[in-house]
Amino acid sequence: MSPLPPLVEPVAALTPDERARTARHHVLVPLGELGQRRLAAAHVAIVGAGGLGSPAVLALAAAGVGTLTVIDDDVVELSNLQRQLMHRVADVGAAKVDSAARAARDLAPEARVHTVRERLTPGNAERLLSGADIVLDGSDTFDTREAVAAATERLGLPLVWGTVQGFDAQVTVFWSAPPVGAGPVRLADLYPTGSAGDVPTCAEVGVLGSLCLQVGALMATQAIQLIAGIGDPLLGRVLVIDGLHTRQREVPLRASRAAAASRPRFRASDLAAALSEGDAPLVVDVREDVEVREGMIAGALHVPLGEIRTAPDAVARRVAATAGGRRVAVVCKGGVRSAEAVALLAAAGLDAVSVDGGMLAWTGPLAQPVTA
């Protein structure tokens, strides 16, 4: 697609110090001096000053973004420092937004840094994000992500969205009211509404610190592209990163959305009934190893979502061979990851259905894990 129009009008001129500090941008085609003046005029809101917010704040401040609003209610903990490199050992116990402001101003003294030590909720999200030109979501719960997405949809703001879990990551752009010629893309197009709490926490499954830096930097680059109106942002595409096997690929989000709209889904109760029939479907459980230790649906195959993201074609062939012509039902904890797995398998030629509500809604017996 052709570049989207710039988000903001440029400032009239940069200060001498800012011009000198960002000199390498001025010769960078197609950003240039005009693009740098647009960055200076921009206001970016960053939700979360943790693993993704840390590199994003540093990159955007260094890039010359004029105004940053950093929203986070948490304090720095020692275990944060493995991935949240904006903070230091001396910051342990202090508010994350305070070290974010210090780090941004150390890099760009002229930057206006607004700190909001408040947890973003559905009730305050629109108020906290109003006035920004673009929002970056680096929050760590799906409840917060849904609140951010809903507010940006109502405000018509572009939302740069990234997530990291274990060695896997995703980056994309949502925008409910993009410029003429670009179709709207929303969080619900990637993940179904009402599935908060499905994704395990970093404390449960771990997270690679260096991958957080990579994803946060990619999110900052998306913001720069949108502000300056250059390049080809990830609107309508999801960048999927497999950090363990050093692979990246794209999933076309609009195509996935269209397919998902007509794809049948199971409720947990429907699955229980189907499993008692003669043509019972094959159940594929895409949860992480740590999640299935307490048991799975009897007869289910365990194929973690990361494996499907890494090699969807190979997994689709393997599952099809195991199913032997039976239907395939994909389950996770609550329905978020199973929906993604179904879209990936469908793109690889395997029809499957996602189980709404997932294991949270399952009331049947459990068995020990079986790995495909």
For each residue, the residues with C-beta under 8 A, 3 or more apart:
1: 4 182 232 235
2:
3: 30 225 229 230 231 232
4: 1 178 179 182 226 229 233 235
5: 179 229
6: 9 35 38 227 228 229
7: 38 42 133 134 158 226 227 229
8: 38 41 42 133 227
9: 6 38 41
10: 34 37 38 40 41
11: 14 37 40 41 66
12: 37
13: 37
14: 11 18 19 22 33 36 37 40 64
15: 18 19 110
16: 19 20
17: 20 21 109 110
18: 14 15 21 22 40 64 108 110
19: 14 15 16 22 23 26
20: 16 17 23
21: 17 18 64 108
22: 14 18 19 25 26 36 39 63 64
23: 19 20 26 27
24: 27 28
25: 22 28 31 32 33 35 36 39 63 64
26: 19 22 23 32 33 36
27: 23 24 32
28: 24 25 31 32 35
29: 32
30: 3 35 230 231
31: 25 28 35 36 224 228 230
32: 25 26 27 28 29 35 36
33: 14 25 26 36 37
34: 10 37 38
35: 6 25 28 30 31 32 38 39 227 228 229 230
36: 14 22 25 26 31 32 33 39 40 64
37: 10 11 12 13 14 33 34 40 41
38: 6 7 8 9 10 34 35 41 42 227 228 229
39: 22 25 35 36 42 63 64 65 66 224 227 228
40: 10 11 14 18 36 37 64 65 66
41: 8 9 10 11 37 38 66
42: 7 8 38 39 65 66 67 133 134 227
43: 65 66 67 68 69 131 132 133 134
44: 60 65 67 68 69 132 133 134 135 136 223 227
45: 68 69 71 128 129 132 134 135 136
46: 49 53 56 57 60 68 69 70 71 135 136 138
47: 53 71 72 120 129 135 136 137 138 139 144 148
48: 52 53 71 72 137 138 139 140 144
49: 46 53 54 57 70 71 72 74 84 86 96 97 99 100 138
50: 53 54 72 74 80 83 84 96 138 140
51: 54 80 83 84 138 140 164 202 207 209 212 216
52: 48 55 56 136 138 162 163 164 212 215 216 219
53: 46 47 48 49 50 56 57 70 72 84 86 100 136 138 216
54: 49 50 51 57 58 83 84 85 86 87 100 212 213 216
55: 52 58 59 85 86 212 213 215 216 217 220
56: 46 52 53 59 60 136 138 216 217 219 220 223
57: 46 49 53 54 60 61 68 70 86 100 103 104
58: 54 55 61 62 85 86 103 104 107
59: 55 56 62 63 216 217 220 221
60: 44 46 56 57 63 65 68 220 223 224
61: 57 58 65 68 103 104 105 107 108 111 113
62: 58 59 107 108
63: 22 25 39 59 60 220 224
64: 14 18 21 22 25 36 39 40 108
65: 39 40 42 43 44 60 61 68 111 223 227
66: 11 39 40 41 42 43 110 111 112
67: 42 43 44 111 112 113 114
68: 43 44 45 46 57 60 61 65 104 111 112 113 114
69: 43 44 45 46 113 114 115 116 128 131 132
70: 46 49 53 57 97 100 101 104 113 114 115 116
71: 45 46 47 48 49 97 116 118 120 128
72: 47 48 49 50 53 95 96 97 100 116 117
73: 117 118 119
74: 49 50 95 96
75: 93 94 95 96
76: 80 81 84 87 91 92 93 94 95 96 99
77: 80 92
78: 81 89 92
79: 82
80: 50 51 76 77 83 84 87
81: 76 78 84 85 87 88 89
82: 79 209
83: 50 51 54 80 207 208 209 210 212 213
84: 49 50 51 53 54 76 80 81 87 96 212
85: 54 55 58 81 209 213
86: 49 53 54 55 57 58 99 100 103
87: 54 76 80 81 84 91 92 96 99
88: 81 91 99
89: 78 81 92
90:
91: 76 87 88 94 96 98 99
92: 76 77 78 87 89
93: 75 76
94: 75 76 91 98 99
95: 72 74 75 76 98 99 115 117
96: 49 50 72 74 75 76 84 87 91 99 100
97: 49 70 71 72 100 101 115 116 117
98: 91 94 95 101 102 115
99: 49 76 86 87 88 91 94 95 96 102 103
100: 49 53 54 57 70 72 86 96 97 103 104 113 115
101: 70 97 98 104 105 113 115
102: 98 99 105 106
103: 57 58 61 86 99 100 106 107
104: 57 58 61 68 70 100 101 107 108 111 113
105: 61 101 102 108 109 111 113
106: 102 103 109
107: 58 61 62 103 104 111
108: 18 21 61 62 64 104 105 111
109: 17 105 106
110: 15 17 18 66
111: 61 65 66 67 68 104 105 107 108
112: 66 67 68
113: 61 67 68 69 70 100 101 104 105
114: 67 68 69 70
115: 69 70 95 97 98 100 101
116: 69 70 71 72 97 128
117: 72 73 95 97
118: 71 73 124 128
119: 73 144
120: 47 71 124 125 128 139 144 147 148
121: 124 125 144 147
122: 125 146 147 150 151
123:
124: 118 120 121 127 128
125: 120 121 122 128 129 147 148 150 151
126: 129 130 151 154 155
127: 124 130
128: 45 69 71 116 118 120 124 125 151
129: 45 47 125 126 132 135 148 151 152 155 157
130: 126 127 155
131: 43 69
132: 43 44 45 69 129 135 157
133: 7 8 42 43 44 157 227
134: 7 42 43 44 45 157 158 159 160 223 226 227
135: 44 45 46 47 129 132 148 152 157 158 159 160
136: 44 45 46 47 52 53 56 159 160 162 219 220 223
137: 47 48 144 145 148 149 159 160 161 162
138: 46 47 48 49 50 51 52 53 56 162 216 219
139: 47 48 120 144 145 148
140: 48 50 51 144 201 202
141: 144 145 196 197
142: 145 146 191 195 196 197 198 199 336
143: 146 147 196 197
144: 47 48 119 120 121 137 139 140 141 147 148
145: 137 139 141 142 148 149 161 163 187
146: 122 142 143 149 150 187 193 196
147: 120 121 122 125 143 144 150 151
148: 47 120 125 129 135 137 139 144 145 151 152 159
149: 137 145 146 152 153 159 161 174 186 187 188
150: 122 125 146 147 153 154
151: 122 125 126 128 129 147 148 154 155
152: 129 135 148 149 155 156 157 158 159 174 176
153: 149 150 156 174 176 186
154: 126 150 151 176
155: 126 129 130 151 152
156: 152 153 176 177
157: 129 132 133 134 135 152 175
158: 7 134 135 152 173 174 175 178 226 235
159: 134 135 136 137 148 149 152 173 174 175 187
160: 134 135 136 137 171 173 219 222 223 226
161: 137 145 149 170 171 172 173 174 187 219
162: 52 136 137 138 169 170 171 172 215 216 218 219
163: 52 145 169 170 199 215
164: 51 52 168 169 207 208 211 212 215
165: 168 169 199 200 202 205 207
166: 205 206 207 208 288 306
167: 208 211 242 243 244 306
168: 164 165 240 241 242 243 305 306 309
169: 162 163 164 165 211 214 215 240 241 243
170: 161 162 163 238 239 240 241
171: 160 161 162 215 218 219 222 234 238 239 241
172: 161 162 185 190 234 235 237 238 239 253
173: 158 159 160 161 185 222 226 233 234 235
174: 149 152 153 158 159 161 185 186 187 189 190 235
175: 157 158 159 178 182 184 185 235
176: 152 153 154 156 184 186
177: 156 184
178: 4 158 175 182 183 184 185 235
179: 4 5 182
180:
181:
182: 1 4 175 178 179 235 236
183: 178 236 254
184: 175 176 177 178
185: 172 173 174 175 178 189 235 236 253 254 257
186: 149 153 174 176 189
187: 145 146 149 159 161 174 190 191
188: 149 191 192 193
189: 174 185 186 253 254 256 257 260
190: 172 174 187 238 253 256 257 340
191: 142 187 188 195 336 339 340
192: 188 195 335 336 339 356
193: 146 188
194:
195: 142 191 192 198 334 335 336 339
196: 141 142 143 146
197: 141 142 143 333 334 360
198: 142 195 332 333 334 335 336 337 358 360
199: 142 163 165 333 336 337
200: 165 204 205 288 290 291 333
201: 140 204 205
202: 51 140 165 205 206 207
203:
204: 200 201 288 290 291
205: 165 166 200 201 202 288 290
206: 166 202
207: 51 83 164 165 166 202 211 212
208: 83 164 166 167 211 212 243
209: 51 82 83 85 212 213
210: 83 213 214 243
211: 164 167 169 207 208 214 215 241 243
212: 51 52 54 55 83 84 164 207 208 209 215 216
213: 54 55 83 85 209 210 216 217
214: 169 210 211 217 218 241 243
215: 52 55 162 163 164 169 171 211 212 218 219 241
216: 51 52 53 54 55 56 59 138 162 212 213 219 220
217: 55 56 59 213 214 220 221
218: 162 171 214 215 221 222 239
219: 52 56 136 138 160 161 162 171 215 216 222 223
220: 55 56 59 60 63 136 216 217 223 224
221: 59 217 218 224 225
222: 160 171 173 218 219 225 226 233 234
223: 44 56 60 65 134 136 160 219 220 226 227
224: 31 39 60 63 220 221 227 228 230
225: 3 221 222 228 229 230 231 232 233
226: 4 7 134 158 160 173 222 223 229 233
227: 6 7 8 35 38 39 42 44 65 133 134 223 224
228: 6 31 35 38 39 224 225
229: 3 4 5 6 7 35 38 225 226
230: 3 30 31 35 224 225
231: 3 30 225
232: 1 3 225
233: 4 173 222 225 226
234: 171 172 173 222 237 238 239
235: 1 4 158 172 173 174 175 178 182 185
236: 182 183 185 252 253 254
237: 172 234 250 251 252 253
238: 170 171 172 190 234 250 251 253
239: 170 171 172 218 234 248 249 250
240: 168 169 170 248 249 250 251 309
241: 168 169 170 171 211 214 215 247 248
242: 167 168 245 246 247 248 306 309 310
243: 167 168 169 208 210 211 214 246
244: 167 306 310
245: 242 310
246: 242 243
247: 241 242 310
248: 239 240 241 242
249: 239 240
250: 237 238 239 240
251: 237 238 240 256 343 344 347
252: 236 237 255 256
253: 172 185 189 190 236 237 238 256 257
254: 183 185 189 236 257 258
255: 252 258 259
256: 189 190 251 252 253 259 260 343 347
257: 185 189 190 253 254 260 261
258: 254 255 261 262
259: 255 256 262 263 343 346
260: 189 256 257 263 339 342 343
261: 257 258
262: 258 259
263: 259 260 342 346 353 354
264: 353
265: 353 354 355 356
266: 270 271 274 329 353 354 355 356
267: 270 271 355 356 357 361
268: 271 272 355 356 357 358 361 362 363
269: 272 273 361
270: 266 267 273 274
271: 266 267 268 274 275 281 283 297 329 331 355 362
272: 268 269 275 276 362 363 364
273: 269 270 276 277
274: 266 270 271 277 280 281 327 329
275: 271 272 280 281 283 297 298 299 364
276: 272 273 280
277: 273 274 280
278:
279: 326 327
280: 274 275 276 277 299 326
281: 271 274 275 323 326 327 328 329 353
282: 299 301 319 322 323 326 327 328 329
283: 271 275 296 297 299 300 301 329 330 331
284: 300 301 303 319 328 329 330 331 341 352 372
285: 292 296 297 300 301 302 303 331 332 369
286: 303 304 305 308 330 331 332 337 338 341
287: 291 292 302 304 305 331 332 333 337 359
288: 166 200 204 205 291 292 304 305 306
289: 292 293 302 304
290: 200 204 205 293
291: 200 204 287 288 294 333
292: 285 287 288 289 295 296 302 369
293: 289 290 369
294: 291 366
295: 292 366 367 368 369
296: 283 285 292 300 302 366 367 368 369 370
297: 271 275 283 285 300 331 359 362 364 366 367
298: 275 364 365 366 367
299: 275 280 282 283 367 370
300: 283 284 285 296 297 331 367 370
301: 282 283 284 285 319 322 370 371 372
302: 285 287 289 292 296 369 370 371 372
303: 284 285 286 307 308 315 318 319 371 372
304: 286 287 288 289 307 308
305: 168 286 287 288 308 309 332 337 340 341
306: 166 167 168 242 244 288 309 310
307: 303 304 310 311 315
308: 286 303 304 305 311 312 315 341 344 345
309: 168 240 242 305 306 312 344
310: 242 244 245 247 306 307
311: 307 308 314 315
312: 308 309 315 316 344 345 347 348
313: 316 317 348 349
314: 311 317 318
315: 303 307 308 311 312 318 319 345 348 372
316: 312 313 319 320 345 348 349 350
317: 313 314 320 321
318: 303 314 315 321 322 372
319: 282 284 301 303 315 316 322 323 328 345 350 352 372
320: 316 317 323 328 350
321: 317 318 324
322: 282 301 318 319 372
323: 281 282 319 320 326 327 328
324: 321
325:
326: 279 280 281 282 323
327: 274 279 281 282 323 351 352 353
328: 281 282 284 319 320 323 345 350 351 352 353
329: 266 271 274 281 282 283 284 352 353 354 355
330: 283 284 286 338 341 342 345 352 353 354 355
331: 271 283 284 285 286 287 297 300 338 354 355 358 359 362
332: 198 285 286 287 305 335 336 337 338 341 355 358 359
333: 197 198 199 200 287 291 336 337 358 359 360
334: 195 197 198 357 358 359 360 361
335: 192 195 198 332 338 339 354 355 356 357 358
336: 142 191 192 195 198 199 332 333 339 340
337: 198 199 286 287 305 332 333 340 341
338: 286 330 331 332 335 341 342 354 355 358
339: 191 192 195 260 335 336 342 343 354
340: 190 191 305 336 337 343 344
341: 284 286 305 308 330 332 337 338 344 345 352 354
342: 260 263 330 338 339 345 346 352 353 354
343: 251 256 259 260 339 340 346 347
344: 251 308 309 312 340 341 347 348
345: 308 312 315 316 319 328 330 341 342 348 350 351 352
346: 259 263 342 343 349 350 351 352
347: 251 256 312 343 344
348: 312 313 315 316 344 345
349: 313 316 346
350: 316 319 320 328 345 346
351: 327 328 345 346
352: 284 319 327 328 329 330 341 342 345 346
353: 263 264 265 266 281 327 328 329 330 342
354: 263 265 266 329 330 331 335 338 339 341 342
355: 265 266 267 268 271 329 330 331 332 335 338 358 361
356: 192 265 266 267 268 335 361
357: 267 268 334 335 360 361 362
358: 198 268 331 332 333 334 335 338 355 361 362
359: 287 297 331 332 333 334 362
360: 197 198 333 334 357
361: 267 268 269 334 355 356 357 358
362: 268 271 272 297 331 357 358 359
363: 268 272
364: 272 275 297 298
365: 298
366: 294 295 296 297 298
367: 295 296 297 298 299 300 370
368: 295 296
369: 285 292 293 295 296 302
370: 296 299 300 301 302 367
371: 301 302 303
372: 284 301 302 303 315 318 319 322
